[in-house]
Amino acid sequence: MRYCLQPGDTPLFGAERGCDEFEQRILQFSDAGEPQVNADDDELLYVLSGVGAATVGDTHTELAPGTAAFVPRGTPWRVEGGDGLEILSVLVRRPLPAEGHAVFDLAASEADSATAGRMFRLLANPDAGCPSVTQFVGYIPIGRAPDHFHTYDEVVYVLEGEGALHIDGETARLTAGTSVHLPARLVHCLENVGPGEMQVLGVFRPAGSPAEAYYPDGTRAQY
């Protein structure tokens, strides 16, 4: 399925794979890294595994799974040390002007509700100074939600659990490390087949609420 990449597939979603809004990358560090700065794109970072330390702009932060950062274009950042450190980077093309960088701790984010008993925690978003996109972690219970679509363009990375992506009669397996691109208004369903909760990291634009969804007939999905 062209909307789904399995662990180990390269490159991840970007212009080469029909995703013009974003580029996903996996960055790995076993020690200090070279200074990074992107003059054109905003960058969203999320620590998948390992530990380390980094400086984002003028902010020093310890890195562990669940640490996230918003790096506006032109802002330097550098990993100062890493031990098995793996970071998911999402580059945001043609971003809106932003005032400054921000660092987030997933554990400090409050949980909120979405459709079909699903929960989410916000990371980078307009209220946190990131005007172009929303970054969040979603928690999907066992089961299948009704087919639906969003009005935003989204890239998803599966953090934990097993499931299935259903689009137009096709099904693709979801497991930790799977990447998904959901163009705006694409009718789809992410199913959690168990045995435990599935967790996904999503980035979408235009920014908004992960809870906003619509059924195929255009009616607003209910919580």
Helices and strands as residue ranges (DSSP letters): E 4-5, G 15-17, E 22-29, E 42-56, E 59-63, E 67-71, E 77-92, E 102-105, G 106-108, E 111-113, G 115-117, E 119-122, G 126-128, E 134-140, E 143-144, E 153-160, E 163-167, E 170-174, E 179-182, E 189-192, E 198-205
